[in-house]
Amino acid sequence: MVALLDANLSHYASLTIDIWAYKVDITPGAGAAGSMGAALSAFCGATLRSGIDIVMEVVGLDAAVKDADLVITESGSVNML
């Protein structure tokens, strides 16, 4: 199954180069987590941006923490007993 999926992804990358002149296989941010963004970029001219950059912009993070002495971040989940 892995070999088949890999072959199909290689074929997809070849098509994007041949038809749309878009090198999806070497485009930063177009990997597994960015596959929808890569498709929109290749086929619709969308611009790929980092998800965290968008979230920081939308919530105004720079302004929210500019006077902070300490910022605590978390990724994943926190289990409280």
PyMOL Python script that loads the backbone (N, CA, C, O; Angstrom):
from pymol import cmd

cmd.read_pdbstr("""\
ATOM      1  N   MET A   1       0.821  -1.187   0.000  1.00  0.00           N
ATOM      2  CA  MET A   1       0.000   0.000   0.000  1.00  0.00           C
ATOM      3  C   MET A   1       0.870   1.259   0.000  1.00  0.00           C
ATOM      4  O   MET A   1       0.582   2.212  -0.724  1.00  0.00           O
ATOM      5  N   VAL A   2       1.930   1.264   0.807  1.00  0.00           N
ATOM      6  CA  VAL A   2       2.802   2.445   0.872  1.00  0.00           C
ATOM      7  C   VAL A   2       3.445   2.705  -0.485  1.00  0.00           C
ATOM      8  O   VAL A   2       3.531   3.852  -0.925  1.00  0.00           O
ATOM      9  N   ALA A   3       3.894   1.652  -1.143  1.00  0.00           N
ATOM     10  CA  ALA A   3       4.522   1.814  -2.461  1.00  0.00           C
ATOM     11  C   ALA A   3       3.528   2.383  -3.474  1.00  0.00           C
ATOM     12  O   ALA A   3       3.890   3.233  -4.288  1.00  0.00           O
ATOM     13  N   LEU A   4       2.286   1.921  -3.426  1.00  0.00           N
ATOM     14  CA  LEU A   4       1.258   2.422  -4.334  1.00  0.00           C
ATOM     15  C   LEU A   4       0.952   3.896  -4.063  1.00  0.00           C
ATOM     16  O   LEU A   4       0.858   4.694  -4.996  1.00  0.00           O
ATOM     17  N   LEU A   5       0.798   4.252  -2.794  1.00  0.00           N
ATOM     18  CA  LEU A   5       0.545   5.653  -2.441  1.00  0.00           C
ATOM     19  C   LEU A   5       1.713   6.545  -2.858  1.00  0.00           C
ATOM     20  O   LEU A   5       1.504   7.639  -3.382  1.00  0.00           O
ATOM     21  N   ASP A   6       2.931   6.083  -2.627  1.00  0.00           N
ATOM     22  CA  ASP A   6       4.115   6.850  -3.009  1.00  0.00           C
ATOM     23  C   ASP A   6       4.178   7.053  -4.522  1.00  0.00           C
ATOM     24  O   ASP A   6       4.497   8.143  -4.996  1.00  0.00           O
ATOM     25  N   ALA A   7       3.873   6.005  -5.268  1.00  0.00           N
ATOM     26  CA  ALA A   7       3.868   6.105  -6.733  1.00  0.00           C
ATOM     27  C   ALA A   7       2.806   7.096  -7.196  1.00  0.00           C
ATOM     28  O   ALA A   7       3.047   7.885  -8.110  1.00  0.00           O
ATOM     29  N   ASN A   8       1.632   7.057  -6.568  1.00  0.00           N
ATOM     30  CA  ASN A   8       0.563   7.992  -6.940  1.00  0.00           C
ATOM     31  C   ASN A   8       0.930   9.433  -6.617  1.00  0.00           C
ATOM     32  O   ASN A   8       0.626  10.338  -7.394  1.00  0.00           O
ATOM     33  N   LEU A   9       1.582   9.656  -5.477  1.00  0.00           N
ATOM     34  CA  LEU A   9       2.018  11.012  -5.135  1.00  0.00           C
ATOM     35  C   LEU A   9       3.077  11.524  -6.101  1.00  0.00           C
ATOM     36  O   LEU A   9       3.080  12.702  -6.456  1.00  0.00           O
ATOM     37  N   SER A  10       3.965  10.652  -6.522  1.00  0.00           N
ATOM     38  CA  SER A  10       4.977  11.029  -7.515  1.00  0.00           C
ATOM     39  C   SER A  10       4.321  11.388  -8.840  1.00  0.00           C
ATOM     40  O   SER A  10       4.721  12.347  -9.501  1.00  0.00           O
ATOM     41  N   HIS A  11       3.317  10.615  -9.223  1.00  0.00           N
ATOM     42  CA  HIS A  11       2.574  10.897 -10.454  1.00  0.00           C
ATOM     43  C   HIS A  11       1.865  12.252 -10.349  1.00  0.00           C
ATOM     44  O   HIS A  11       1.894  13.044 -11.291  1.00  0.00           O
ATOM     45  N   TYR A  12       1.236  12.512  -9.214  1.00  0.00           N
ATOM     46  CA  TYR A  12       0.566  13.792  -8.977  1.00  0.00           C
ATOM     47  C   TYR A  12       1.557  14.951  -9.093  1.00  0.00           C
ATOM     48  O   TYR A  12       1.262  15.970  -9.717  1.00  0.00           O
ATOM     49  N   ALA A  13       2.737  14.786  -8.486  1.00  0.00           N
ATOM     50  CA  ALA A  13       3.765  15.835  -8.554  1.00  0.00           C
ATOM     51  C   ALA A  13       4.185  16.069 -10.000  1.00  0.00           C
ATOM     52  O   ALA A  13       4.377  17.213 -10.411  1.00  0.00           O
ATOM     53  N   SER A  14       4.328  14.998 -10.772  1.00  0.00           N
ATOM     54  CA  SER A  14       4.690  15.138 -12.185  1.00  0.00           C
ATOM     55  C   SER A  14       3.621  15.889 -12.967  1.00  0.00           C
ATOM     56  O   SER A  14       3.930  16.735 -13.806  1.00  0.00           O
ATOM     57  N   LEU A  15       2.364  15.574 -12.685  1.00  0.00           N
ATOM     58  CA  LEU A  15       1.273  16.266 -13.382  1.00  0.00           C
ATOM     59  C   LEU A  15       1.244  17.749 -13.058  1.00  0.00           C
ATOM     60  O   LEU A  15       1.029  18.571 -13.949  1.00  0.00           O
ATOM     61  N   THR A  16       1.457  18.103 -11.802  1.00  0.00           N
ATOM     62  CA  THR A  16       1.428  19.522 -11.448  1.00  0.00           C
ATOM     63  C   THR A  16       2.554  20.287 -12.132  1.00  0.00           C
ATOM     64  O   THR A  16       2.397  21.459 -12.475  1.00  0.00           O
ATOM     65  N   ILE A  17       3.693  19.623 -12.329  1.00  0.00           N
ATOM     66  CA  ILE A  17       4.799  20.265 -13.048  1.00  0.00           C
ATOM     67  C   ILE A  17       4.465  20.380 -14.532  1.00  0.00           C
ATOM     68  O   ILE A  17       4.609  21.450 -15.124  1.00  0.00           O
ATOM     69  N   ASP A  18       4.018  19.277 -15.133  1.00  0.00           N
ATOM     70  CA  ASP A  18       3.757  19.246 -16.575  1.00  0.00           C
ATOM     71  C   ASP A  18       2.600  20.145 -16.995  1.00  0.00           C
ATOM     72  O   ASP A  18       2.684  20.831 -18.014  1.00  0.00           O
ATOM     73  N   ILE A  19       1.525  20.145 -16.219  1.00  0.00           N
ATOM     74  CA  ILE A  19       0.319  20.871 -16.619  1.00  0.00           C
ATOM     75  C   ILE A  19       0.293  22.301 -16.104  1.00  0.00           C
ATOM     76  O   ILE A  19      -0.059  23.219 -16.846  1.00  0.00           O
ATOM     77  N   TRP A  20       0.662  22.504 -14.840  1.00  0.00           N
ATOM     78  CA  TRP A  20       0.537  23.825 -14.227  1.00  0.00           C
ATOM     79  C   TRP A  20       1.880  24.491 -13.931  1.00  0.00           C
ATOM     80  O   TRP A  20       1.906  25.605 -13.407  1.00  0.00           O
ATOM     81  N   ALA A  21       2.990  23.834 -14.253  1.00  0.00           N
ATOM     82  CA  ALA A  21       4.331  24.359 -13.981  1.00  0.00           C
ATOM     83  C   ALA A  21       4.522  24.691 -12.515  1.00  0.00           C
ATOM     84  O   ALA A  21       5.193  25.665 -12.174  1.00  0.00           O
ATOM     85  N   TYR A  22       3.927  23.873 -11.640  1.00  0.00           N
ATOM     86  CA  TYR A  22       4.012  24.065 -10.194  1.00  0.00           C
ATOM     87  C   TYR A  22       4.739  22.878  -9.593  1.00  0.00           C
ATOM     88  O   TYR A  22       4.323  21.734  -9.774  1.00  0.00           O
ATOM     89  N   LYS A  23       5.811  23.142  -8.887  1.00  0.00           N
ATOM     90  CA  LYS A  23       6.637  22.073  -8.315  1.00  0.00           C
ATOM     91  C   LYS A  23       6.186  21.763  -6.889  1.00  0.00           C
ATOM     92  O   LYS A  23       6.818  22.173  -5.915  1.00  0.00           O
ATOM     93  N   VAL A  24       5.075  21.026  -6.794  1.00  0.00           N
ATOM     94  CA  VAL A  24       4.481  20.717  -5.499  1.00  0.00           C
ATOM     95  C   VAL A  24       5.425  19.908  -4.621  1.00  0.00           C
ATOM     96  O   VAL A  24       5.359  19.994  -3.395  1.00  0.00           O
ATOM     97  N   ASP A  25       6.293  19.129  -5.232  1.00  0.00           N
ATOM     98  CA  ASP A  25       7.176  18.251  -4.451  1.00  0.00           C
ATOM     99  C   ASP A  25       8.303  18.994  -3.749  1.00  0.00           C
ATOM    100  O   ASP A  25       8.928  18.440  -2.845  1.00  0.00           O
ATOM    101  N   ILE A  26       8.577  20.224  -4.139  1.00  0.00           N
ATOM    102  CA  ILE A  26       9.652  20.991  -3.486  1.00  0.00           C
ATOM    103  C   ILE A  26       9.163  22.319  -2.908  1.00  0.00           C
ATOM    104  O   ILE A  26       9.971  23.126  -2.449  1.00  0.00           O
ATOM    105  N   THR A  27       7.863  22.551  -2.925  1.00  0.00           N
ATOM    106  CA  THR A  27       7.314  23.800  -2.415  1.00  0.00           C
ATOM    107  C   THR A  27       7.218  23.759  -0.898  1.00  0.00           C
ATOM    108  O   THR A  27       6.542  22.886  -0.353  1.00  0.00           O
ATOM    109  N   PRO A  28       7.884  24.686  -0.196  1.00  0.00           N
ATOM    110  CA  PRO A  28       7.791  24.710   1.269  1.00  0.00           C
ATOM    111  C   PRO A  28       6.341  24.878   1.723  1.00  0.00           C
ATOM    112  O   PRO A  28       5.616  25.731   1.211  1.00  0.00           O
ATOM    113  N   GLY A  29       5.933  24.069   2.676  1.00  0.00           N
ATOM    114  CA  GLY A  29       4.580  24.146   3.206  1.00  0.00           C
ATOM    115  C   GLY A  29       3.568  23.314   2.451  1.00  0.00           C
ATOM    116  O   GLY A  29       2.389  23.305   2.804  1.00  0.00           O
ATOM    117  N   ALA A  30       4.011  22.608   1.405  1.00  0.00           N
ATOM    118  CA  ALA A  30       3.085  21.820   0.588  1.00  0.00           C
ATOM    119  C   ALA A  30       3.147  20.333   0.920  1.00  0.00           C
ATOM    120  O   ALA A  30       2.728  19.502   0.114  1.00  0.00           O
ATOM    121  N   GLY A  31       3.660  19.994   2.088  1.00  0.00           N
ATOM    122  CA  GLY A  31       3.770  18.588   2.478  1.00  0.00           C
ATOM    123  C   GLY A  31       2.454  18.029   2.965  1.00  0.00           C
ATOM    124  O   GLY A  31       1.387  18.542   2.625  1.00  0.00           O
ATOM    125  N   ALA A  32       2.526  16.986   3.753  1.00  0.00           N
ATOM    126  CA  ALA A  32       1.327  16.269   4.198  1.00  0.00           C
ATOM    127  C   ALA A  32       0.304  17.192   4.858  1.00  0.00           C
ATOM    128  O   ALA A  32      -0.883  17.114   4.543  1.00  0.00           O
ATOM    129  N   ALA A  33       0.737  18.047   5.750  1.00  0.00           N
ATOM    130  CA  ALA A  33      -0.202  18.927   6.446  1.00  0.00           C
ATOM    131  C   ALA A  33      -0.676  20.078   5.563  1.00  0.00           C
ATOM    132  O   ALA A  33      -1.675  20.725   5.878  1.00  0.00           O
ATOM    133  N   GLY A  34       0.017  20.336   4.481  1.00  0.00           N
ATOM    134  CA  GLY A  34      -0.340  21.450   3.609  1.00  0.00           C
ATOM    135  C   GLY A  34      -0.862  21.029   2.255  1.00  0.00           C
ATOM    136  O   GLY A  34      -0.817  21.805   1.301  1.00  0.00           O
ATOM    137  N   SER A  35      -1.354  19.817   2.161  1.00  0.00           N
ATOM    138  CA  SER A  35      -1.751  19.302   0.845  1.00  0.00           C
ATOM    139  C   SER A  35      -2.917  20.079   0.228  1.00  0.00           C
ATOM    140  O   SER A  35      -2.924  20.305  -0.982  1.00  0.00           O
ATOM    141  N   MET A  36      -3.881  20.484   1.015  1.00  0.00           N
ATOM    142  CA  MET A  36      -4.986  21.271   0.463  1.00  0.00           C
ATOM    143  C   MET A  36      -4.484  22.642   0.018  1.00  0.00           C
ATOM    144  O   MET A  36      -4.868  23.138  -1.041  1.00  0.00           O
ATOM    145  N   GLY A  37      -3.637  23.238   0.821  1.00  0.00           N
ATOM    146  CA  GLY A  37      -3.050  24.517   0.436  1.00  0.00           C
ATOM    147  C   GLY A  37      -2.217  24.406  -0.821  1.00  0.00           C
ATOM    148  O   GLY A  37      -2.240  25.300  -1.667  1.00  0.00           O
ATOM    149  N   ALA A  38      -1.476  23.304  -0.953  1.00  0.00           N
ATOM    150  CA  ALA A  38      -0.660  23.085  -2.152  1.00  0.00           C
ATOM    151  C   ALA A  38      -1.548  22.974  -3.383  1.00  0.00           C
ATOM    152  O   ALA A  38      -1.231  23.536  -4.432  1.00  0.00           O
ATOM    153  N   ALA A  39      -2.661  22.251  -3.260  1.00  0.00           N
ATOM    154  CA  ALA A  39      -3.582  22.117  -4.391  1.00  0.00           C
ATOM    155  C   ALA A  39      -4.168  23.480  -4.762  1.00  0.00           C
ATOM    156  O   ALA A  39      -4.235  23.825  -5.942  1.00  0.00           O
ATOM    157  N   LEU A  40      -4.591  24.254  -3.765  1.00  0.00           N
ATOM    158  CA  LEU A  40      -5.146  25.582  -4.046  1.00  0.00           C
ATOM    159  C   LEU A  40      -4.101  26.502  -4.654  1.00  0.00           C
ATOM    160  O   LEU A  40      -4.419  27.332  -5.506  1.00  0.00           O
ATOM    161  N   SER A  41      -2.866  26.360  -4.225  1.00  0.00           N
ATOM    162  CA  SER A  41      -1.789  27.167  -4.777  1.00  0.00           C
ATOM    163  C   SER A  41      -1.510  26.780  -6.224  1.00  0.00           C
ATOM    164  O   SER A  41      -1.376  27.645  -7.090  1.00  0.00           O
ATOM    165  N   ALA A  42      -1.422  25.475  -6.484  1.00  0.00           N
ATOM    166  CA  ALA A  42      -1.124  24.995  -7.836  1.00  0.00           C
ATOM    167  C   ALA A  42      -2.235  25.315  -8.814  1.00  0.00           C
ATOM    168  O   ALA A  42      -1.965  25.761  -9.929  1.00  0.00           O
ATOM    169  N   PHE A  43      -3.489  25.095  -8.415  1.00  0.00           N
ATOM    170  CA  PHE A  43      -4.598  25.170  -9.350  1.00  0.00           C
ATOM    171  C   PHE A  43      -5.339  26.496  -9.344  1.00  0.00           C
ATOM    172  O   PHE A  43      -6.002  26.835 -10.324  1.00  0.00           O
ATOM    173  N   CYS A  44      -5.238  27.260  -8.243  1.00  0.00           N
ATOM    174  CA  CYS A  44      -6.012  28.502  -8.133  1.00  0.00           C
ATOM    175  C   CYS A  44      -5.151  29.733  -7.886  1.00  0.00           C
ATOM    176  O   CYS A  44      -5.669  30.848  -7.813  1.00  0.00           O
ATOM    177  N   GLY A  45      -3.833  29.540  -7.757  1.00  0.00           N
ATOM    178  CA  GLY A  45      -2.947  30.673  -7.535  1.00  0.00           C
ATOM    179  C   GLY A  45      -2.930  31.189  -6.107  1.00  0.00           C
ATOM    180  O   GLY A  45      -2.485  32.310  -5.859  1.00  0.00           O
ATOM    181  N   ALA A  46      -3.416  30.376  -5.153  1.00  0.00           N
ATOM    182  CA  ALA A  46      -3.418  30.788  -3.746  1.00  0.00           C
ATOM    183  C   ALA A  46      -1.981  30.911  -3.235  1.00  0.00           C
ATOM    184  O   ALA A  46      -1.060  30.313  -3.791  1.00  0.00           O
ATOM    185  N   THR A  47      -1.808  31.680  -2.189  1.00  0.00           N
ATOM    186  CA  THR A  47      -0.503  31.847  -1.554  1.00  0.00           C
ATOM    187  C   THR A  47      -0.443  30.991  -0.300  1.00  0.00           C
ATOM    188  O   THR A  47      -1.342  31.042   0.540  1.00  0.00           O
ATOM    189  N   LEU A  48       0.625  30.198  -0.175  1.00  0.00           N
ATOM    190  CA  LEU A  48       0.806  29.375   1.019  1.00  0.00           C
ATOM    191  C   LEU A  48       1.367  30.232   2.142  1.00  0.00           C
ATOM    192  O   LEU A  48       2.333  30.972   1.956  1.00  0.00           O
ATOM    193  N   ARG A  49       0.741  30.120   3.316  1.00  0.00           N
ATOM    194  CA  ARG A  49       1.228  30.812   4.501  1.00  0.00           C
ATOM    195  C   ARG A  49       1.225  29.839   5.664  1.00  0.00           C
ATOM    196  O   ARG A  49       0.432  28.899   5.700  1.00  0.00           O
ATOM    197  N   SER A  50       2.101  30.068   6.594  1.00  0.00           N
ATOM    198  CA  SER A  50       2.162  29.253   7.796  1.00  0.00           C
ATOM    199  C   SER A  50       0.895  29.461   8.617  1.00  0.00           C
ATOM    200  O   SER A  50       0.457  30.593   8.822  1.00  0.00           O
ATOM    201  N   GLY A  51       0.310  28.359   9.085  1.00  0.00           N
ATOM    202  CA  GLY A  51      -0.906  28.441   9.884  1.00  0.00           C
ATOM    203  C   GLY A  51      -0.721  29.264  11.143  1.00  0.00           C
ATOM    204  O   GLY A  51      -1.595  30.053  11.502  1.00  0.00           O
ATOM    205  N   ILE A  52       0.401  29.091  11.816  1.00  0.00           N
ATOM    206  CA  ILE A  52       0.628  29.840  13.052  1.00  0.00           C
ATOM    207  C   ILE A  52       0.749  31.336  12.774  1.00  0.00           C
ATOM    208  O   ILE A  52       0.312  32.153  13.585  1.00  0.00           O
ATOM    209  N   ASP A  53       1.337  31.701  11.639  1.00  0.00           N
ATOM    210  CA  ASP A  53       1.426  33.120  11.291  1.00  0.00           C
ATOM    211  C   ASP A  53       0.039  33.729  11.117  1.00  0.00           C
ATOM    212  O   ASP A  53      -0.211  34.857  11.541  1.00  0.00           O
ATOM    213  N   ILE A  54      -0.856  32.976  10.492  1.00  0.00           N
ATOM    214  CA  ILE A  54      -2.226  33.467  10.292  1.00  0.00           C
ATOM    215  C   ILE A  54      -2.935  33.623  11.635  1.00  0.00           C
ATOM    216  O   ILE A  54      -3.571  34.647  11.888  1.00  0.00           O
ATOM    217  N   VAL A  55      -2.826  32.613  12.493  1.00  0.00           N
ATOM    218  CA  VAL A  55      -3.471  32.673  13.811  1.00  0.00           C
ATOM    219  C   VAL A  55      -2.920  33.845  14.620  1.00  0.00           C
ATOM    220  O   VAL A  55      -3.691  34.581  15.236  1.00  0.00           O
ATOM    221  N   MET A  56      -1.601  34.027  14.629  1.00  0.00           N
ATOM    222  CA  MET A  56      -0.998  35.131  15.380  1.00  0.00           C
ATOM    223  C   MET A  56      -1.509  36.478  14.883  1.00  0.00           C
ATOM    224  O   MET A  56      -1.757  37.388  15.674  1.00  0.00           O
ATOM    225  N   GLU A  57      -1.664  36.598  13.564  1.00  0.00           N
ATOM    226  CA  GLU A  57      -2.164  37.841  12.986  1.00  0.00           C
ATOM    227  C   GLU A  57      -3.622  38.087  13.372  1.00  0.00           C
ATOM    228  O   GLU A  57      -3.985  39.193  13.772  1.00  0.00           O
ATOM    229  N   VAL A  58      -4.443  37.066  13.253  1.00  0.00           N
ATOM    230  CA  VAL A  58      -5.877  37.204  13.524  1.00  0.00           C
ATOM    231  C   VAL A  58      -6.154  37.558  14.982  1.00  0.00           C
ATOM    232  O   VAL A  58      -7.010  38.395  15.268  1.00  0.00           O
ATOM    233  N   VAL A  59      -5.428  36.921  15.906  1.00  0.00           N
ATOM    234  CA  VAL A  59      -5.687  37.178  17.326  1.00  0.00           C
ATOM    235  C   VAL A  59      -4.896  38.362  17.867  1.00  0.00           C
ATOM    236  O   VAL A  59      -5.068  38.733  19.028  1.00  0.00           O
ATOM    237  N   GLY A  60      -4.026  38.968  17.045  1.00  0.00           N
ATOM    238  CA  GLY A  60      -3.240  40.112  17.492  1.00  0.00           C
ATOM    239  C   GLY A  60      -2.245  39.743  18.571  1.00  0.00           C
ATOM    240  O   GLY A  60      -2.094  40.466  19.556  1.00  0.00           O
ATOM    241  N   LEU A  61      -1.567  38.626  18.393  1.00  0.00           N
ATOM    242  CA  LEU A  61      -0.674  38.119  19.429  1.00  0.00           C
ATOM    243  C   LEU A  61       0.467  39.083  19.762  1.00  0.00           C
ATOM    244  O   LEU A  61       0.788  39.267  20.936  1.00  0.00           O
ATOM    245  N   ASP A  62       1.074  39.688  18.771  1.00  0.00           N
ATOM    246  CA  ASP A  62       2.185  40.614  19.041  1.00  0.00           C
ATOM    247  C   ASP A  62       1.786  41.698  20.035  1.00  0.00           C
ATOM    248  O   ASP A  62       2.511  41.974  20.990  1.00  0.00           O
ATOM    249  N   ALA A  63       0.627  42.311  19.802  1.00  0.00           N
ATOM    250  CA  ALA A  63       0.151  43.366  20.699  1.00  0.00           C
ATOM    251  C   ALA A  63      -0.226  42.802  22.065  1.00  0.00           C
ATOM    252  O   ALA A  63      -0.021  43.453  23.090  1.00  0.00           O
ATOM    253  N   ALA A  64      -0.779  41.588  22.077  1.00  0.00           N
ATOM    254  CA  ALA A  64      -1.240  40.996  23.336  1.00  0.00           C
ATOM    255  C   ALA A  64      -0.092  40.648  24.277  1.00  0.00           C
ATOM    256  O   ALA A  64      -0.276  40.642  25.494  1.00  0.00           O
ATOM    257  N   VAL A  65       1.078  40.360  23.739  1.00  0.00           N
ATOM    258  CA  VAL A  65       2.198  39.926  24.591  1.00  0.00           C
ATOM    259  C   VAL A  65       3.357  40.919  24.619  1.00  0.00           C
ATOM    260  O   VAL A  65       4.413  40.617  25.176  1.00  0.00           O
ATOM    261  N   LYS A  66       3.173  42.098  24.026  1.00  0.00           N
ATOM    262  CA  LYS A  66       4.304  43.025  23.916  1.00  0.00           C
ATOM    263  C   LYS A  66       4.864  43.466  25.269  1.00  0.00           C
ATOM    264  O   LYS A  66       6.060  43.735  25.376  1.00  0.00           O
ATOM    265  N   ASP A  67       4.035  43.544  26.291  1.00  0.00           N
ATOM    266  CA  ASP A  67       4.510  43.965  27.609  1.00  0.00           C
ATOM    267  C   ASP A  67       4.671  42.791  28.582  1.00  0.00           C
ATOM    268  O   ASP A  67       4.936  42.990  29.767  1.00  0.00           O
ATOM    269  N   ALA A  68       4.509  41.584  28.074  1.00  0.00           N
ATOM    270  CA  ALA A  68       4.578  40.399  28.946  1.00  0.00           C
ATOM    271  C   ALA A  68       6.023  40.064  29.298  1.00  0.00           C
ATOM    272  O   ALA A  68       6.920  40.192  28.465  1.00  0.00           O
ATOM    273  N   ASP A  69       6.236  39.642  30.516  1.00  0.00           N
ATOM    274  CA  ASP A  69       7.542  39.141  30.934  1.00  0.00           C
ATOM    275  C   ASP A  69       7.668  37.646  30.681  1.00  0.00           C
ATOM    276  O   ASP A  69       8.773  37.118  30.560  1.00  0.00           O
ATOM    277  N   LEU A  70       6.523  36.969  30.601  1.00  0.00           N
ATOM    278  CA  LEU A  70       6.503  35.525  30.421  1.00  0.00           C
ATOM    279  C   LEU A  70       5.283  35.144  29.605  1.00  0.00           C
ATOM    280  O   LEU A  70       4.175  35.610  29.870  1.00  0.00           O
ATOM    281  N   VAL A  71       5.497  34.282  28.597  1.00  0.00           N
ATOM    282  CA  VAL A  71       4.396  33.746  27.799  1.00  0.00           C
ATOM    283  C   VAL A  71       4.511  32.234  27.841  1.00  0.00           C
ATOM    284  O   VAL A  71       5.554  31.675  27.500  1.00  0.00           O
ATOM    285  N   ILE A  72       3.447  31.576  28.255  1.00  0.00           N
ATOM    286  CA  ILE A  72       3.428  30.115  28.326  1.00  0.00           C
ATOM    287  C   ILE A  72       2.566  29.601  27.186  1.00  0.00           C
ATOM    288  O   ILE A  72       1.417  30.013  27.026  1.00  0.00           O
ATOM    289  N   THR A  73       3.126  28.707  26.406  1.00  0.00           N
ATOM    290  CA  THR A  73       2.382  28.119  25.296  1.00  0.00           C
ATOM    291  C   THR A  73       2.221  26.629  25.533  1.00  0.00           C
ATOM    292  O   THR A  73       2.928  26.034  26.346  1.00  0.00           O
ATOM    293  N   GLU A  74       1.280  26.035  24.811  1.00  0.00           N
ATOM    294  CA  GLU A  74       1.002  24.612  24.961  1.00  0.00           C
ATOM    295  C   GLU A  74       0.612  24.060  23.601  1.00  0.00           C
ATOM    296  O   GLU A  74      -0.063  24.729  22.818  1.00  0.00           O
ATOM    297  N   SER A  75       1.035  22.853  23.330  1.00  0.00           N
ATOM    298  CA  SER A  75       0.671  22.188  22.085  1.00  0.00           C
ATOM    299  C   SER A  75       0.213  20.777  22.418  1.00  0.00           C
ATOM    300  O   SER A  75       0.855  20.085  23.208  1.00  0.00           O
ATOM    301  N   GLY A  76      -0.872  20.353  21.831  1.00  0.00           N
ATOM    302  CA  GLY A  76      -1.381  19.019  22.101  1.00  0.00           C
ATOM    303  C   GLY A  76      -2.468  19.070  23.141  1.00  0.00           C
ATOM    304  O   GLY A  76      -3.513  19.679  22.917  1.00  0.00           O
ATOM    305  N   SER A  77      -2.242  18.440  24.278  1.00  0.00           N
ATOM    306  CA  SER A  77      -3.264  18.433  25.316  1.00  0.00           C
ATOM    307  C   SER A  77      -2.611  18.458  26.690  1.00  0.00           C
ATOM    308  O   SER A  77      -1.465  18.046  26.869  1.00  0.00           O
ATOM    309  N   VAL A  78      -3.367  18.946  27.635  1.00  0.00           N
ATOM    310  CA  VAL A  78      -2.908  18.968  29.012  1.00  0.00           C
ATOM    311  C   VAL A  78      -3.870  18.085  29.797  1.00  0.00           C
ATOM    312  O   VAL A  78      -5.083  18.287  29.751  1.00  0.00           O
ATOM    313  N   ASN A  79      -3.337  17.121  30.506  1.00  0.00           N
ATOM    314  CA  ASN A  79      -4.173  16.236  31.309  1.00  0.00           C
ATOM    315  C   ASN A  79      -4.080  16.639  32.764  1.00  0.00           C
ATOM    316  O   ASN A  79      -2.997  16.629  33.349  1.00  0.00           O
ATOM    317  N   MET A  80      -5.190  16.986  33.341  1.00  0.00           N
ATOM    318  CA  MET A  80      -5.238  17.383  34.742  1.00  0.00           C
ATOM    319  C   MET A  80      -5.824  16.233  35.542  1.00  0.00           C
ATOM    320  O   MET A  80      -6.884  15.713  35.194  1.00  0.00           O
ATOM    321  N   LEU A  81      -5.150  15.834  36.604  1.00  0.00           N
ATOM    322  CA  LEU A  81      -5.652  14.765  37.458  1.00  0.00           C
ATOM    323  C   LEU A  81      -6.451  15.319  38.611  1.00  0.00           C
ATOM    324  O   LEU A  81      -6.953  14.557  39.437  1.00  0.00           O
TER     325      LEU A  81
END
""", "prot")
cmd.dss("prot")
cmd.show_as("cartoon", "prot")
cmd.util.cbc("prot")
cmd.orient("prot")
